[in-house]
Amino acid sequence: MSGQPIDPGVVELAGRVFDLARGGHTEELAAYMDAGVPVNLTNDKGDTLLILAAYHGHAETVAALLARGADHGRANDRGQTALAAAVFKQSTGTVQALVAAGADPDAGGPSARATAQFFELPAMTALLDGRG
């Protein structure tokens, strides 16, 4: 980093955008993306807007982020992907949206497939295998 202080207004905006992703406020979040906020913005843990929306089970928000070019393969600082987060939360619509967009069930650590197996989630495994 350059060592220059970050504008408090930028920090506040980023916090608001992450809250919108967590809360599934699709239209408002999409408006920010359309106005120039980076769709692959990450927080201090490496979580993207997509990972947060997926973890909280907001399929519509996930679809809107994917439509705007969100990187479904990007992992956070712990190696977790949006797809693994969606599987963990057993969010059928979110898993379906991510798989349809080409998310790799075997990416990340633990991967979405490993998560489904570890937590004994056969319905999620079926979705990852295209059987759901």
Secondary structure, 3 states (H helix, E strand, C coil): CCCCCCCHHHHHHHHHHHHHHHHCCHHHHHHHHHCCCCCCCECCCCCEHHHHHHHCCCHHHHHHHHHCCCCCCCCCCCCCCHHHHHHHCCCHHHHHHHHHCCCCCCCECCEHHHHHHHCCCHHHHHHHCCCC
